[in-house]
Amino acid sequence: MAECSAAMPSYTYAMKAEKLLKASGISCSVRRRDNASASGCGYSLIISGECSEAVAVLRKYSIPFTGVSDGGE
């Protein structure tokens, strides 16, 4: 199963994204990164499955994220 991560701009958006994706049937979890960076607050959304589908849902509902690694776009 494919897995990708999206850097989130805040913990609040990470939690909103997780709730939205799970409601859409997409498996995901929020994880704390070791270091915060310019691309996010220190939290990432780890997405299992079809990453491009998750990205489409996040964009549809205007949930900001600052990049997807290992697929998705």
mmCIF file as Biopython writes it, N, C-alpha, C and O atoms, coordinates in Angstrom:
data_model
#
loop_
_atom_site.group_PDB
_atom_site.id
_atom_site.type_symbol
_atom_site.label_atom_id
_atom_site.label_alt_id
_atom_site.label_comp_id
_atom_site.label_asym_id
_atom_site.label_entity_id
_atom_site.label_seq_id
_atom_site.pdbx_PDB_ins_code
_atom_site.Cartn_x
_atom_site.Cartn_y
_atom_site.Cartn_z
_atom_site.occupancy
_atom_site.B_iso_or_equiv
_atom_site.auth_seq_id
_atom_site.auth_asym_id
_atom_site.pdbx_PDB_model_num
ATOM 1   N N  . MET A ? 1  ? 0.850   -1.181 0.000  1.0 0.0 1  A 1 
ATOM 2   C CA . MET A ? 1  ? 0.000   0.000  0.000  1.0 0.0 1  A 1 
ATOM 3   C C  . MET A ? 1  ? 0.890   1.237  0.000  1.0 0.0 1  A 1 
ATOM 4   O O  . MET A ? 1  ? 1.871   1.310  0.740  1.0 0.0 1  A 1 
ATOM 5   N N  . ALA A ? 2  ? 0.540   2.192  -0.825 1.0 0.0 2  A 1 
ATOM 6   C CA . ALA A ? 2  ? 1.314   3.423  -0.922 1.0 0.0 2  A 1 
ATOM 7   C C  . ALA A ? 2  ? 1.133   4.253  0.354  1.0 0.0 2  A 1 
ATOM 8   O O  . ALA A ? 2  ? 0.100   4.193  1.022  1.0 0.0 2  A 1 
ATOM 9   N N  . GLU A ? 3  ? 2.158   5.015  0.660  1.0 0.0 3  A 1 
ATOM 10  C CA . GLU A ? 3  ? 2.088   5.918  1.813  1.0 0.0 3  A 1 
ATOM 11  C C  . GLU A ? 3  ? 2.801   7.205  1.451  1.0 0.0 3  A 1 
ATOM 12  O O  . GLU A ? 3  ? 3.862   7.183  0.828  1.0 0.0 3  A 1 
ATOM 13  N N  . CYS A ? 4  ? 2.218   8.325  1.843  1.0 0.0 4  A 1 
ATOM 14  C CA . CYS A ? 4  ? 2.859   9.616  1.615  1.0 0.0 4  A 1 
ATOM 15  C C  . CYS A ? 4  ? 2.596   10.498 2.827  1.0 0.0 4  A 1 
ATOM 16  O O  . CYS A ? 4  ? 1.762   10.178 3.674  1.0 0.0 4  A 1 
ATOM 17  N N  . SER A ? 5  ? 3.306   11.596 2.898  1.0 0.0 5  A 1 
ATOM 18  C CA . SER A ? 5  ? 3.104   12.527 4.000  1.0 0.0 5  A 1 
ATOM 19  C C  . SER A ? 5  ? 2.936   13.937 3.462  1.0 0.0 5  A 1 
ATOM 20  O O  . SER A ? 5  ? 3.572   14.321 2.480  1.0 0.0 5  A 1 
ATOM 21  N N  . ALA A ? 6  ? 2.079   14.698 4.112  1.0 0.0 6  A 1 
ATOM 22  C CA . ALA A ? 6  ? 1.841   16.095 3.757  1.0 0.0 6  A 1 
ATOM 23  C C  . ALA A ? 6  ? 2.220   16.959 4.950  1.0 0.0 6  A 1 
ATOM 24  O O  . ALA A ? 6  ? 1.736   16.741 6.060  1.0 0.0 6  A 1 
ATOM 25  N N  . ALA A ? 7  ? 3.085   17.936 4.721  1.0 0.0 7  A 1 
ATOM 26  C CA . ALA A ? 7  ? 3.457   18.875 5.780  1.0 0.0 7  A 1 
ATOM 27  C C  . ALA A ? 7  ? 2.282   19.819 5.996  1.0 0.0 7  A 1 
ATOM 28  O O  . ALA A ? 7  ? 1.737   20.371 5.040  1.0 0.0 7  A 1 
ATOM 29  N N  . MET A ? 8  ? 1.901   20.000 7.238  1.0 0.0 8  A 1 
ATOM 30  C CA . MET A ? 8  ? 0.745   20.825 7.563  1.0 0.0 8  A 1 
ATOM 31  C C  . MET A ? 8  ? 1.205   22.145 8.179  1.0 0.0 8  A 1 
ATOM 32  O O  . MET A ? 8  ? 2.195   22.176 8.909  1.0 0.0 8  A 1 
ATOM 33  N N  . PRO A ? 9  ? 0.484   23.244 7.886  1.0 0.0 9  A 1 
ATOM 34  C CA . PRO A ? 9  ? 0.889   24.554 8.401  1.0 0.0 9  A 1 
ATOM 35  C C  . PRO A ? 9  ? 0.584   24.762 9.885  1.0 0.0 9  A 1 
ATOM 36  O O  . PRO A ? 9  ? 1.151   25.655 10.516 1.0 0.0 9  A 1 
ATOM 37  N N  . SER A ? 10 ? -0.316  23.934 10.448 1.0 0.0 10 A 1 
ATOM 38  C CA . SER A ? 10 ? -0.617  24.049 11.872 1.0 0.0 10 A 1 
ATOM 39  C C  . SER A ? 10 ? -1.194  22.738 12.388 1.0 0.0 10 A 1 
ATOM 40  O O  . SER A ? 10 ? -1.663  21.905 11.612 1.0 0.0 10 A 1 
ATOM 41  N N  . TYR A ? 11 ? -1.154  22.568 13.680 1.0 0.0 11 A 1 
ATOM 42  C CA . TYR A ? 11 ? -1.728  21.373 14.300 1.0 0.0 11 A 1 
ATOM 43  C C  . TYR A ? 11 ? -3.234  21.331 14.048 1.0 0.0 11 A 1 
ATOM 44  O O  . TYR A ? 11 ? -3.796  20.262 13.811 1.0 0.0 11 A 1 
ATOM 45  N N  . THR A ? 12 ? -3.880  22.478 14.097 1.0 0.0 12 A 1 
ATOM 46  C CA . THR A ? 12 ? -5.326  22.555 13.880 1.0 0.0 12 A 1 
ATOM 47  C C  . THR A ? 12 ? -5.693  22.048 12.488 1.0 0.0 12 A 1 
ATOM 48  O O  . THR A ? 12 ? -6.626  21.256 12.350 1.0 0.0 12 A 1 
ATOM 49  N N  . TYR A ? 13 ? -4.980  22.488 11.463 1.0 0.0 13 A 1 
ATOM 50  C CA . TYR A ? 13 ? -5.255  22.013 10.116 1.0 0.0 13 A 1 
ATOM 51  C C  . TYR A ? 13 ? -4.939  20.529 9.973  1.0 0.0 13 A 1 
ATOM 52  O O  . TYR A ? 13 ? -5.632  19.819 9.244  1.0 0.0 13 A 1 
ATOM 53  N N  . ALA A ? 14 ? -3.919  20.057 10.650 1.0 0.0 14 A 1 
ATOM 54  C CA . ALA A ? 14 ? -3.591  18.635 10.601 1.0 0.0 14 A 1 
ATOM 55  C C  . ALA A ? 14 ? -4.746  17.808 11.159 1.0 0.0 14 A 1 
ATOM 56  O O  . ALA A ? 14 ? -5.106  16.782 10.582 1.0 0.0 14 A 1 
ATOM 57  N N  . MET A ? 15 ? -5.323  18.237 12.260 1.0 0.0 15 A 1 
ATOM 58  C CA . MET A ? 15 ? -6.439  17.516 12.864 1.0 0.0 15 A 1 
ATOM 59  C C  . MET A ? 15 ? -7.690  17.598 11.990 1.0 0.0 15 A 1 
ATOM 60  O O  . MET A ? 15 ? -8.408  16.608 11.848 1.0 0.0 15 A 1 
ATOM 61  N N  . LYS A ? 16 ? -7.956  18.768 11.403 1.0 0.0 16 A 1 
ATOM 62  C CA . LYS A ? 16 ? -9.103  18.907 10.500 1.0 0.0 16 A 1 
ATOM 63  C C  . LYS A ? 16 ? -8.946  18.005 9.284  1.0 0.0 16 A 1 
ATOM 64  O O  . LYS A ? 16 ? -9.899  17.352 8.858  1.0 0.0 16 A 1 
ATOM 65  N N  . ALA A ? 17 ? -7.733  17.970 8.727  1.0 0.0 17 A 1 
ATOM 66  C CA . ALA A ? 17 ? -7.468  17.132 7.558  1.0 0.0 17 A 1 
ATOM 67  C C  . ALA A ? 17 ? -7.663  15.661 7.900  1.0 0.0 17 A 1 
ATOM 68  O O  . ALA A ? 17 ? -8.264  14.916 7.125  1.0 0.0 17 A 1 
ATOM 69  N N  . GLU A ? 18 ? -7.161  15.241 9.048  1.0 0.0 18 A 1 
ATOM 70  C CA . GLU A ? 18 ? -7.307  13.850 9.461  1.0 0.0 18 A 1 
ATOM 71  C C  . GLU A ? 18 ? -8.788  13.477 9.572  1.0 0.0 18 A 1 
ATOM 72  O O  . GLU A ? 18 ? -9.205  12.433 9.071  1.0 0.0 18 A 1 
ATOM 73  N N  . LYS A ? 19 ? -9.559  14.306 10.210 1.0 0.0 19 A 1 
ATOM 74  C CA . LYS A ? 19 ? -10.992 14.046 10.388 1.0 0.0 19 A 1 
ATOM 75  C C  . LYS A ? 19 ? -11.707 13.977 9.034  1.0 0.0 19 A 1 
ATOM 76  O O  . LYS A ? 19 ? -12.527 13.087 8.809  1.0 0.0 19 A 1 
ATOM 77  N N  . LEU A ? 20 ? -11.399 14.904 8.147  1.0 0.0 20 A 1 
ATOM 78  C CA . LEU A ? 20 ? -12.015 14.952 6.825  1.0 0.0 20 A 1 
ATOM 79  C C  . LEU A ? 20 ? -11.653 13.725 5.991  1.0 0.0 20 A 1 
ATOM 80  O O  . LEU A ? 20 ? -12.528 13.109 5.381  1.0 0.0 20 A 1 
ATOM 81  N N  . LEU A ? 21 ? -10.373 13.368 5.963  1.0 0.0 21 A 1 
ATOM 82  C CA . LEU A ? 21 ? -9.951  12.214 5.173  1.0 0.0 21 A 1 
ATOM 83  C C  . LEU A ? 21 ? -10.531 10.909 5.715  1.0 0.0 21 A 1 
ATOM 84  O O  . LEU A ? 21 ? -10.944 10.047 4.941  1.0 0.0 21 A 1 
ATOM 85  N N  . LYS A ? 22 ? -10.563 10.761 7.015  1.0 0.0 22 A 1 
ATOM 86  C CA . LYS A ? 22 ? -11.149 9.545  7.600  1.0 0.0 22 A 1 
ATOM 87  C C  . LYS A ? 22 ? -12.632 9.457  7.272  1.0 0.0 22 A 1 
ATOM 88  O O  . LYS A ? 22 ? -13.140 8.370  7.000  1.0 0.0 22 A 1 
ATOM 89  N N  . ALA A ? 23 ? -13.334 10.590 7.294  1.0 0.0 23 A 1 
ATOM 90  C CA . ALA A ? 23 ? -14.752 10.607 6.924  1.0 0.0 23 A 1 
ATOM 91  C C  . ALA A ? 23 ? -14.941 10.257 5.448  1.0 0.0 23 A 1 
ATOM 92  O O  . ALA A ? 23 ? -16.000 9.771  5.051  1.0 0.0 23 A 1 
ATOM 93  N N  . SER A ? 24 ? -13.919 10.503 4.644  1.0 0.0 24 A 1 
ATOM 94  C CA . SER A ? 24 ? -13.953 10.181 3.209  1.0 0.0 24 A 1 
ATOM 95  C C  . SER A ? 24 ? -13.460 8.764  2.934  1.0 0.0 24 A 1 
ATOM 96  O O  . SER A ? 24 ? -13.375 8.354  1.777  1.0 0.0 24 A 1 
ATOM 97  N N  . GLY A ? 25 ? -13.135 8.015  3.982  1.0 0.0 25 A 1 
ATOM 98  C CA . GLY A ? 25 ? -12.696 6.634  3.830  1.0 0.0 25 A 1 
ATOM 99  C C  . GLY A ? 25 ? -11.217 6.464  3.523  1.0 0.0 25 A 1 
ATOM 100 O O  . GLY A ? 25 ? -10.795 5.407  3.056  1.0 0.0 25 A 1 
ATOM 101 N N  . ILE A ? 26 ? -10.420 7.508  3.786  1.0 0.0 26 A 1 
ATOM 102 C CA . ILE A ? 26 ? -8.984  7.458  3.519  1.0 0.0 26 A 1 
ATOM 103 C C  . ILE A ? 26 ? -8.254  7.308  4.849  1.0 0.0 26 A 1 
ATOM 104 O O  . ILE A ? 26 ? -8.423  8.127  5.753  1.0 0.0 26 A 1 
ATOM 105 N N  . SER A ? 27 ? -7.449  6.271  4.965  1.0 0.0 27 A 1 
ATOM 106 C CA . SER A ? 27 ? -6.713  6.000  6.190  1.0 0.0 27 A 1 
ATOM 107 C C  . SER A ? 27 ? -5.553  6.991  6.334  1.0 0.0 27 A 1 
ATOM 108 O O  . SER A ? 27 ? -4.772  7.177  5.400  1.0 0.0 27 A 1 
ATOM 109 N N  . CYS A ? 28 ? -5.446  7.618  7.495  1.0 0.0 28 A 1 
ATOM 110 C CA . CYS A ? 28 ? -4.368  8.584  7.732  1.0 0.0 28 A 1 
ATOM 111 C C  . CYS A ? 28 ? -4.172  8.789  9.233  1.0 0.0 28 A 1 
ATOM 112 O O  . CYS A ? 28 ? -4.991  8.360  10.046 1.0 0.0 28 A 1 
ATOM 113 N N  . SER A ? 29 ? -3.077  9.448  9.580  1.0 0.0 29 A 1 
ATOM 114 C CA . SER A ? 29 ? -2.801  9.786  10.972 1.0 0.0 29 A 1 
ATOM 115 C C  . SER A ? 29 ? -1.925  11.034 11.024 1.0 0.0 29 A 1 
ATOM 116 O O  . SER A ? 29 ? -1.219  11.355 10.068 1.0 0.0 29 A 1 
ATOM 117 N N  . VAL A ? 30 ? -1.984  11.717 12.139 1.0 0.0 30 A 1 
ATOM 118 C CA . VAL A ? 30 ? -1.157  12.905 12.354 1.0 0.0 30 A 1 
ATOM 119 C C  . VAL A ? 30 ? 0.053   12.482 13.165 1.0 0.0 30 A 1 
ATOM 120 O O  . VAL A ? 30 ? -0.066  11.784 14.172 1.0 0.0 30 A 1 
ATOM 121 N N  . ARG A ? 31 ? 1.216   12.915 12.711 1.0 0.0 31 A 1 
ATOM 122 C CA . ARG A ? 31 ? 2.460   12.591 13.433 1.0 0.0 31 A 1 
ATOM 123 C C  . ARG A ? 31 ? 3.295   13.842 13.622 1.0 0.0 31 A 1 
ATOM 124 O O  . ARG A ? 31 ? 3.348   14.710 12.751 1.0 0.0 31 A 1 
ATOM 125 N N  . ARG A ? 32 ? 3.936   13.919 14.754 1.0 0.0 32 A 1 
ATOM 126 C CA . ARG A ? 32 ? 4.853   15.011 15.067 1.0 0.0 32 A 1 
ATOM 127 C C  . ARG A ? 32 ? 6.185   14.712 14.378 1.0 0.0 32 A 1 
ATOM 128 O O  . ARG A ? 32 ? 6.717   13.608 14.489 1.0 0.0 32 A 1 
ATOM 129 N N  . ARG A ? 33 ? 6.710   15.700 13.671 1.0 0.0 33 A 1 
ATOM 130 C CA . ARG A ? 33 ? 8.044   15.554 13.074 1.0 0.0 33 A 1 
ATOM 131 C C  . ARG A ? 33 ? 9.086   15.927 14.113 1.0 0.0 33 A 1 
ATOM 132 O O  . ARG A ? 33 ? 8.783   16.593 15.102 1.0 0.0 33 A 1 
ATOM 133 N N  . ASP A ? 34 ? 10.309  15.494 13.881 1.0 0.0 34 A 1 
ATOM 134 C CA . ASP A ? 34 ? 11.396  15.807 14.803 1.0 0.0 34 A 1 
ATOM 135 C C  . ASP A ? 34 ? 11.681  17.296 14.848 1.0 0.0 34 A 1 
ATOM 136 O O  . ASP A ? 34 ? 11.905  17.863 15.918 1.0 0.0 34 A 1 
ATOM 137 N N  . ASN A ? 35 ? 11.671  17.931 13.670 1.0 0.0 35 A 1 
ATOM 138 C CA . ASN A ? 35 ? 11.979  19.363 13.612 1.0 0.0 35 A 1 
ATOM 139 C C  . ASN A ? 35 ? 10.936  20.091 12.777 1.0 0.0 35 A 1 
ATOM 140 O O  . ASN A ? 35 ? 10.531  19.611 11.718 1.0 0.0 35 A 1 
ATOM 141 N N  . ALA A ? 36 ? 10.510  21.237 13.252 1.0 0.0 36 A 1 
ATOM 142 C CA . ALA A ? 36 ? 9.645   22.093 12.445 1.0 0.0 36 A 1 
ATOM 143 C C  . ALA A ? 36 ? 10.513  22.711 11.352 1.0 0.0 36 A 1 
ATOM 144 O O  . ALA A ? 36 ? 11.714  22.907 11.536 1.0 0.0 36 A 1 
ATOM 145 N N  . SER A ? 37 ? 9.897   23.012 10.225 1.0 0.0 37 A 1 
ATOM 146 C CA . SER A ? 37 ? 10.651  23.610 9.129  1.0 0.0 37 A 1 
ATOM 147 C C  . SER A ? 37 ? 9.847   24.754 8.535  1.0 0.0 37 A 1 
ATOM 148 O O  . SER A ? 37 ? 8.731   25.037 8.970  1.0 0.0 37 A 1 
ATOM 149 N N  . ALA A ? 38 ? 10.423  25.402 7.542  1.0 0.0 38 A 1 
ATOM 150 C CA . ALA A ? 38 ? 9.721   26.495 6.866  1.0 0.0 38 A 1 
ATOM 151 C C  . ALA A ? 38 ? 8.482   25.982 6.138  1.0 0.0 38 A 1 
ATOM 152 O O  . ALA A ? 38 ? 7.579   26.763 5.839  1.0 0.0 38 A 1 
ATOM 153 N N  . SER A ? 39 ? 8.427   24.674 5.846  1.0 0.0 39 A 1 
ATOM 154 C CA . SER A ? 39 ? 7.299   24.121 5.105  1.0 0.0 39 A 1 
ATOM 155 C C  . SER A ? 39 ? 6.158   23.650 5.997  1.0 0.0 39 A 1 
ATOM 156 O O  . SER A ? 39 ? 5.169   23.118 5.494  1.0 0.0 39 A 1 
ATOM 157 N N  . GLY A ? 40 ? 6.273   23.833 7.299  1.0 0.0 40 A 1 
ATOM 158 C CA . GLY A ? 40 ? 5.186   23.400 8.170  1.0 0.0 40 A 1 
ATOM 159 C C  . GLY A ? 40 ? 5.472   23.679 9.630  1.0 0.0 40 A 1 
ATOM 160 O O  . GLY A ? 40 ? 6.503   24.247 9.992  1.0 0.0 40 A 1 
ATOM 161 N N  . CYS A ? 41 ? 4.519   23.260 10.466 1.0 0.0 41 A 1 
ATOM 162 C CA . CYS A ? 41 ? 4.586   23.577 11.886 1.0 0.0 41 A 1 
ATOM 163 C C  . CYS A ? 41 ? 5.282   22.505 12.704 1.0 0.0 41 A 1 
ATOM 164 O O  . CYS A ? 41 ? 5.516   22.697 13.897 1.0 0.0 41 A 1 
ATOM 165 N N  . GLY A ? 42 ? 5.610   21.402 12.098 1.0 0.0 42 A 1 
ATOM 166 C CA . GLY A ? 42 ? 6.189   20.302 12.849 1.0 0.0 42 A 1 
ATOM 167 C C  . GLY A ? 42 ? 5.266   19.107 12.900 1.0 0.0 42 A 1 
ATOM 168 O O  . GLY A ? 42 ? 5.592   18.103 13.533 1.0 0.0 42 A 1 
ATOM 169 N N  . TYR A ? 43 ? 4.106   19.192 12.238 1.0 0.0 43 A 1 
ATOM 170 C CA . TYR A ? 43 ? 3.179   18.072 12.154 1.0 0.0 43 A 1 
ATOM 171 C C  . TYR A ? 43 ? 2.999   17.686 10.701 1.0 0.0 43 A 1 
ATOM 172 O O  . TYR A ? 43 ? 2.943   18.537 9.813  1.0 0.0 43 A 1 
ATOM 173 N N  . SER A ? 44 ? 2.909   16.388 10.477 1.0 0.0 44 A 1 
ATOM 174 C CA . SER A ? 44 ? 2.653   15.862 9.141  1.0 0.0 44 A 1 
ATOM 175 C C  . SER A ? 44 ? 1.433   14.975 9.184  1.0 0.0 44 A 1 
ATOM 176 O O  . SER A ? 44 ? 1.113   14.371 10.207 1.0 0.0 44 A 1 
ATOM 177 N N  . LEU A ? 45 ? 0.765   14.908 8.062  1.0 0.0 45 A 1 
ATOM 178 C CA . LEU A ? 45 ? -0.356  14.006 7.890  1.0 0.0 45 A 1 
ATOM 179 C C  . LEU A ? 45 ? 0.172   12.816 7.089  1.0 0.0 45 A 1 
ATOM 180 O O  . LEU A ? 45 ? 0.596   12.982 5.945  1.0 0.0 45 A 1 
ATOM 181 N N  . ILE A ? 46 ? 0.152   11.630 7.674  1.0 0.0 46 A 1 
ATOM 182 C CA . ILE A ? 46 ? 0.617   10.419 7.016  1.0 0.0 46 A 1 
ATOM 183 C C  . ILE A ? 46 ? -0.600  9.748  6.394  1.0 0.0 46 A 1 
ATOM 184 O O  . ILE A ? 46 ? -1.545  9.381  7.093  1.0 0.0 46 A 1 
ATOM 185 N N  . ILE A ? 47 ? -0.568  9.591  5.074  1.0 0.0 47 A 1 
ATOM 186 C CA . ILE A ? 47 ? -1.712  9.097  4.321  1.0 0.0 47 A 1 
ATOM 187 C C  . ILE A ? 47 ? -1.377  7.711  3.775  1.0 0.0 47 A 1 
ATOM 188 O O  . ILE A ? 47 ? -0.348  7.529  3.123  1.0 0.0 47 A 1 
ATOM 189 N N  . SER A ? 48 ? -2.238  6.745  4.039  1.0 0.0 48 A 1 
ATOM 190 C CA . SER A ? 48 ? -2.081  5.395  3.514  1.0 0.0 48 A 1 
ATOM 191 C C  . SER A ? 48 ? -3.056  5.213  2.367  1.0 0.0 48 A 1 
ATOM 192 O O  . SER A ? 48 ? -4.228  5.573  2.476  1.0 0.0 48 A 1 
ATOM 193 N N  . GLY A ? 49 ? -2.577  4.660  1.279  1.0 0.0 49 A 1 
ATOM 194 C CA . GLY A ? 49 ? -3.449  4.420  0.137  1.0 0.0 49 A 1 
ATOM 195 C C  . GLY A ? 49 ? -3.140  5.364  -1.001 1.0 0.0 49 A 1 
ATOM 196 O O  . GLY A ? 49 ? -1.992  5.760  -1.198 1.0 0.0 49 A 1 
ATOM 197 N N  . GLU A ? 50 ? -4.160  5.723  -1.747 1.0 0.0 50 A 1 
ATOM 198 C CA . GLU A ? 50 ? -4.021  6.558  -2.931 1.0 0.0 50 A 1 
ATOM 199 C C  . GLU A ? 50 ? -3.827  8.019  -2.522 1.0 0.0 50 A 1 
ATOM 200 O O  . GLU A ? 50 ? -4.777  8.699  -2.134 1.0 0.0 50 A 1 
ATOM 201 N N  . CYS A ? 51 ? -2.600  8.483  -2.614 1.0 0.0 51 A 1 
ATOM 202 C CA . CYS A ? 51 ? -2.256  9.827  -2.151 1.0 0.0 51 A 1 
ATOM 203 C C  . CYS A ? 51 ? -2.910  10.916 -2.995 1.0 0.0 51 A 1 
ATOM 204 O O  . CYS A ? 51 ? -3.298  11.958 -2.466 1.0 0.0 51 A 1 
ATOM 205 N N  . SER A ? 52 ? -3.034  10.687 -4.294 1.0 0.0 52 A 1 
ATOM 206 C CA . SER A ? 52 ? -3.635  11.716 -5.148 1.0 0.0 52 A 1 
ATOM 207 C C  . SER A ? 52 ? -5.101  11.941 -4.797 1.0 0.0 52 A 1 
ATOM 208 O O  . SER A ? 52 ? -5.606  13.056 -4.928 1.0 0.0 52 A 1 
ATOM 209 N N  . GLU A ? 53 ? -5.779  10.899 -4.356 1.0 0.0 53 A 1 
ATOM 210 C CA . GLU A ? 53 ? -7.175  11.032 -3.925 1.0 0.0 53 A 1 
ATOM 211 C C  . GLU A ? 53 ? -7.257  11.897 -2.663 1.0 0.0 53 A 1 
ATOM 212 O O  . GLU A ? 53 ? -8.139  12.747 -2.547 1.0 0.0 53 A 1 
ATOM 213 N N  . ALA A ? 54 ? -6.344  11.678 -1.729 1.0 0.0 54 A 1 
ATOM 214 C CA . ALA A ? 54 ? -6.313  12.460 -0.491 1.0 0.0 54 A 1 
ATOM 215 C C  . ALA A ? 54 ? -6.018  13.929 -0.794 1.0 0.0 54 A 1 
ATOM 216 O O  . ALA A ? 54 ? -6.645  14.819 -0.220 1.0 0.0 54 A 1 
ATOM 217 N N  . VAL A ? 55 ? -5.068  14.183 -1.694 1.0 0.0 55 A 1 
ATOM 218 C CA . VAL A ? 55 ? -4.728  15.550 -2.078 1.0 0.0 55 A 1 
ATOM 219 C C  . VAL A ? 55 ? -5.945  16.239 -2.696 1.0 0.0 55 A 1 
ATOM 220 O O  . VAL A ? 55 ? -6.207  17.410 -2.421 1.0 0.0 55 A 1 
ATOM 221 N N  . ALA A ? 56 ? -6.679  15.511 -3.525 1.0 0.0 56 A 1 
ATOM 222 C CA . ALA A ? 56 ? -7.877  16.082 -4.156 1.0 0.0 56 A 1 
ATOM 223 C C  . ALA A ? 56 ? -8.917  16.473 -3.110 1.0 0.0 56 A 1 
ATOM 224 O O  . ALA A ? 56 ? -9.557  17.518 -3.229 1.0 0.0 56 A 1 
ATOM 225 N N  . VAL A ? 57 ? -9.087  15.637 -2.089 1.0 0.0 57 A 1 
ATOM 226 C CA . VAL A ? 57 ? -10.047 15.945 -1.020 1.0 0.0 57 A 1 
ATOM 227 C C  . VAL A ? 57 ? -9.592  17.181 -0.243 1.0 0.0 57 A 1 
ATOM 228 O O  . VAL A ? 57 ? -10.401 18.062 0.045  1.0 0.0 57 A 1 
ATOM 229 N N  . LEU A ? 58 ? -8.308  17.252 0.097  1.0 0.0 58 A 1 
ATOM 230 C CA . LEU A ? 58 ? -7.802  18.408 0.833  1.0 0.0 58 A 1 
ATOM 231 C C  . LEU A ? 58 ? -7.999  19.698 0.034  1.0 0.0 58 A 1 
ATOM 232 O O  . LEU A ? 58 ? -8.388  20.726 0.588  1.0 0.0 58 A 1 
ATOM 233 N N  . ARG A ? 59 ? -7.729  19.635 -1.255 1.0 0.0 59 A 1 
ATOM 234 C CA . ARG A ? 59 ? -7.908  20.824 -2.102 1.0 0.0 59 A 1 
ATOM 235 C C  . ARG A ? 59 ? -9.378  21.198 -2.240 1.0 0.0 59 A 1 
ATOM 236 O O  . ARG A ? 59 ? -9.723  22.380 -2.213 1.0 0.0 59 A 1 
ATOM 237 N N  . LYS A ? 60 ? -10.233 20.214 -2.386 1.0 0.0 60 A 1 
ATOM 238 C CA . LYS A ? 60 ? -11.672 20.463 -2.532 1.0 0.0 60 A 1 
ATOM 239 C C  . LYS A ? 60 ? -12.222 21.235 -1.334 1.0 0.0 60 A 1 
ATOM 240 O O  . LYS A ? 60 ? -13.065 22.119 -1.486 1.0 0.0 60 A 1 
ATOM 241 N N  . TYR A ? 61 ? -11.738 20.893 -0.149 1.0 0.0 61 A 1 
ATOM 242 C CA . TYR A ? 61 ? -12.220 21.533 1.071  1.0 0.0 61 A 1 
ATOM 243 C C  . TYR A ? 61 ? -11.294 22.640 1.572  1.0 0.0 61 A 1 
ATOM 244 O O  . TYR A ? 61 ? -11.425 23.097 2.707  1.0 0.0 61 A 1 
ATOM 245 N N  . SER A ? 62 ? -10.364 23.068 0.726  1.0 0.0 62 A 1 
ATOM 246 C CA . SER A ? 62 ? -9.456  24.192 1.028  1.0 0.0 62 A 1 
ATOM 247 C C  . SER A ? 62 ? -8.667  24.002 2.314  1.0 0.0 62 A 1 
ATOM 248 O O  . SER A ? 62 ? -8.487  24.947 3.082  1.0 0.0 62 A 1 
ATOM 249 N N  . ILE A ? 63 ? -8.198  22.788 2.549  1.0 0.0 63 A 1 
ATOM 250 C CA . ILE A ? 63 ? -7.318  22.516 3.687  1.0 0.0 63 A 1 
ATOM 251 C C  . ILE A ? 63 ? -5.892  22.737 3.211  1.0 0.0 63 A 1 
ATOM 252 O O  . ILE A ? 63 ? -5.420  22.009 2.337  1.0 0.0 63 A 1 
ATOM 253 N N  . PRO A ? 64 ? -5.189  23.728 3.764  1.0 0.0 64 A 1 
ATOM 254 C CA . PRO A ? 64 ? -3.838  24.000 3.290  1.0 0.0 64 A 1 
ATOM 255 C C  . PRO A ? 64 ? -2.820  22.947 3.730  1.0 0.0 64 A 1 
ATOM 256 O O  . PRO A ? 64 ? -2.907  22.393 4.826  1.0 0.0 64 A 1 
ATOM 257 N N  . PHE A ? 65 ? -1.868  22.690 2.858  1.0 0.0 65 A 1 
ATOM 258 C CA . PHE A ? 65 ? -0.736  21.842 3.160  1.0 0.0 65 A 1 
ATOM 259 C C  . PHE A ? 65 ? 0.412   22.364 2.307  1.0 0.0 65 A 1 
ATOM 260 O O  . PHE A ? 65 ? 0.192   23.050 1.309  1.0 0.0 65 A 1 
ATOM 261 N N  . THR A ? 66 ? 1.633   22.035 2.703  1.0 0.0 66 A 1 
ATOM 262 C CA . THR A ? 66 ? 2.783   22.667 2.032  1.0 0.0 66 A 1 
ATOM 263 C C  . THR A ? 66 ? 3.658   21.668 1.303  1.0 0.0 66 A 1 
ATOM 264 O O  . THR A ? 66 ? 4.860   21.891 1.156  1.0 0.0 66 A 1 
ATOM 265 N N  . GLY A ? 67 ? 3.088   20.593 0.854  1.0 0.0 67 A 1 
ATOM 266 C CA . GLY A ? 67 ? 3.857   19.643 0.067  1.0 0.0 67 A 1 
ATOM 267 C C  . GLY A ? 67 ? 3.538   18.218 0.433  1.0 0.0 67 A 1 
ATOM 268 O O  . GLY A ? 67 ? 3.185   17.917 1.574  1.0 0.0 67 A 1 
ATOM 269 N N  . VAL A ? 68 ? 3.663   17.346 -0.539 1.0 0.0 68 A 1 
ATOM 270 C CA . VAL A ? 68 ? 3.430   15.925 -0.325 1.0 0.0 68 A 1 
ATOM 271 C C  . VAL A ? 68 ? 4.686   15.181 -0.764 1.0 0.0 68 A 1 
ATOM 272 O O  . VAL A ? 68 ? 5.171   15.372 -1.879 1.0 0.0 68 A 1 
ATOM 273 N N  . SER A ? 69 ? 5.201   14.343 0.106  1.0 0.0 69 A 1 
ATOM 274 C CA . SER A ? 69 ? 6.370   13.551 -0.265 1.0 0.0 69 A 1 
ATOM 275 C C  . SER A ? 69 ? 5.941   12.128 -0.588 1.0 0.0 69 A 1 
ATOM 276 O O  . SER A ? 69 ? 4.966   11.623 -0.032 1.0 0.0 69 A 1 
ATOM 277 N N  . ASP A ? 70 ? 6.671   11.491 -1.484 1.0 0.0 70 A 1 
ATOM 278 C CA . ASP A ? 70 ? 6.416   10.106 -1.896 1.0 0.0 70 A 1 
ATOM 279 C C  . ASP A ? 70 ? 5.071   9.931  -2.573 1.0 0.0 70 A 1 
ATOM 280 O O  . ASP A ? 70 ? 4.327   9.002  -2.257 1.0 0.0 70 A 1 
ATOM 281 N N  . GLY A ? 71 ? 4.757   10.823 -3.507 1.0 0.0 71 A 1 
ATOM 282 C CA . GLY A ? 71 ? 3.541   10.682 -4.294 1.0 0.0 71 A 1 
ATOM 283 C C  . GLY A ? 71 ? 2.550   11.784 -4.024 1.0 0.0 71 A 1 
ATOM 284 O O  . GLY A ? 71 ? 2.852   12.736 -3.304 1.0 0.0 71 A 1 
ATOM 285 N N  . GLY A ? 72 ? 1.374   11.665 -4.594 1.0 0.0 72 A 1 
ATOM 286 C CA . GLY A ? 72 ? 0.290   12.589 -4.294 1.0 0.0 72 A 1 
ATOM 287 C C  . GLY A ? 72 ? 0.053   13.679 -5.293 1.0 0.0 72 A 1 
ATOM 288 O O  . GLY A ? 72 ? -1.081  14.146 -5.404 1.0 0.0 72 A 1 
ATOM 289 N N  . GLU A ? 73 ? 1.061   14.126 -6.040 1.0 0.0 73 A 1 
ATOM 290 C CA . GLU A ? 73 ? 0.779   15.234 -6.935 1.0 0.0 73 A 1 
ATOM 291 C C  . GLU A ? 73 ? 1.255   14.970 -8.316 1.0 0.0 73 A 1 
ATOM 292 O O  . GLU A ? 73 ? 1.091   15.814 -9.197 1.0 0.0 73 A 1 
#
